[in-house]
Amino acid sequence: MVSRQTQTGGALHRAPFASICGKMRPNKVAPDKTDQNQTMRLLKRLLGGHDRGTAPLLYQAVVAEGRRPHWYQAGQVPDTIDGRFDMIAAILSIVLLRLEREPEGAAPNAALAECFIQDMDGQLREIGVGDIVVGKHIGRMMGMLGGRLTAYRAGLAAGSLHDALVRNLYRGHAPEEAALAHVEAGLLAFRDRLAAVPLASVIAGKLPA
């Protein structure tokens, strides 16, 4: 995610995103011990310090692509916390789908998704969310990303991202047709450029301009 103050692309920044995760509030009911242990094991596995290779560089490139001004200007994607998240998630989905096309992309695919989860974890903790609640919200983030992957995969297979974009990028509020066409054409062109780039270059974080 990116900072509220950041207006154009660049490095990844931290910012609260309560509007994405929902209203943050402490649990008033003591968590079940089994759920607590499962959550902590999940976080330890996903957010441990193991080497993710060049995945962090690729993730930063994804964020930079998702913050290009034309998506928000010509494409009318809302330049808000939610809008930036949705745009970055769309780019991330296209890259994950590219990685999953080849067996050698399986490990980088998983590492890239872990970078996304780690970013979400860091931002939640910055706004004071505790371990157990972090686990629940990370589950929601994973579900959101999984839903977008399914929607964009189906849209690409059908040859149209129109419906998937209205639901997932514009959250049901379709923009002007020219703006929607701009984003759809941009994502399809990005998909095509990725397909023409060697997998090793994508893994190294060298996304095509």
Phi, psi and omega in degrees: 000170185234163183291151174299330183278339183286129182251339179228181187296179179141202184291161179288134179237160178266147174195148174299144177222048180301331180291341177270315185280345187098172182295127181274129176206148182291147176291136178261354179247132181299132182290149175296137183299322180296314178299320180297314181295319179296318180297315182294324177294319179298313181296320180297320181289315184283326190249014178293172186273020183291156184288124178257017176062229182268007182304320177300323177294319179295320179296318177298322178294322176299314180298316180298319178295319180290347179256009177299134187302330187296331177299322186270336180270285180294328182272352178056027171290131181302127178274068180231175177302313179296315182296319179294318177302313183295322180291316178296321178297325178294315178295316179301319179298317180298319180292317178299321178293326176295316181295325184285352180289337184235143181304324181292346181271357185297310181294314176299326178301311180296319181294322179294317177298324178294324177298319177299314181295319179297322177297315178298318179300315181298320181290321177298318181292328179295334178262014169088019180279132181282173187305311186293316180292325175304315181301319180294318182288326175297322175302320178294318179298318178298319178295320178297316179294318178298320178295321178292320177302314180297316182294315182287326176298314179295319180296317179295321179295326181276349179086012179209131177259004188308302185294320180297322180290318179300317182287315192260327181267319181258003175052043175088354181250091185296137177277191173300148185301322180296324179292315178298319179296324179297312181293317180299313179297321180295318180290321178294320178294321177297317176302316181293321178294320178298320181297332183272351182266138177303144182303322181300324179291319178298313181301326180284356178089015181264079181283142181291141180286000000 
